[in-house]
Amino acid sequence: MGIILSIIGNLILGAIVGGLARVALPGAQDIGLPQTIGVGVLAGLIGGAVFSWFWIPITFVLTVILAAVAIKVGIDKGILKTQNG
């Protein structure tokens, strides 16, 4: 039961981190909700591991920044497909 709750928690946190990352970026990012959650979950996992020695709010902010950078680079490099193309 613990692993299921952990997965659900990561998905919810990923949606929050990905959503905040999209809000932090200027302009519109025309990517879907699954890609937003996916980038948020990956950024949460990487950010949690890399920034774990910081105070938790700082870790969260750095993880959102990491997700924003990942979204920008992903769109620019064509890794994240926009809904219009």
ChimeraX attribute file (.defattr): number of C-alpha atoms within 10 A of each C-alpha:
attribute: neighborCount
match mode: 1-to-1
recipient: residues
	/A:1	5
	/A:2	7
	/A:3	8
	/A:4	9
	/A:5	10
	/A:6	11
	/A:7	12
	/A:8	12
	/A:9	13
	/A:10	18
	/A:11	17
	/A:12	15
	/A:13	16
	/A:14	24
	/A:15	21
	/A:16	17
	/A:17	29
	/A:18	32
	/A:19	19
	/A:20	18
	/A:21	24
	/A:22	24
	/A:23	13
	/A:24	14
	/A:25	14
	/A:26	8
	/A:27	8
	/A:28	8
	/A:29	15
	/A:30	14
	/A:31	17
	/A:32	12
	/A:33	12
	/A:34	11
	/A:35	16
	/A:36	24
	/A:37	21
	/A:38	17
	/A:39	25
	/A:40	33
	/A:41	25
	/A:42	19
	/A:43	25
	/A:44	26
	/A:45	14
	/A:46	15
	/A:47	21
	/A:48	17
	/A:49	11
	/A:50	13
	/A:51	16
	/A:52	13
	/A:53	10
	/A:54	12
	/A:55	9
	/A:56	12
	/A:57	9
	/A:58	13
	/A:59	19
	/A:60	19
	/A:61	15
	/A:62	19
	/A:63	26
	/A:64	25
	/A:65	21
	/A:66	21
	/A:67	30
	/A:68	25
	/A:69	17
	/A:70	20
	/A:71	24
	/A:72	17
	/A:73	13
	/A:74	14
	/A:75	16
	/A:76	11
	/A:77	10
	/A:78	11
	/A:79	11
	/A:80	19
	/A:81	15
	/A:82	13
	/A:83	9
	/A:84	6
	/A:85	7
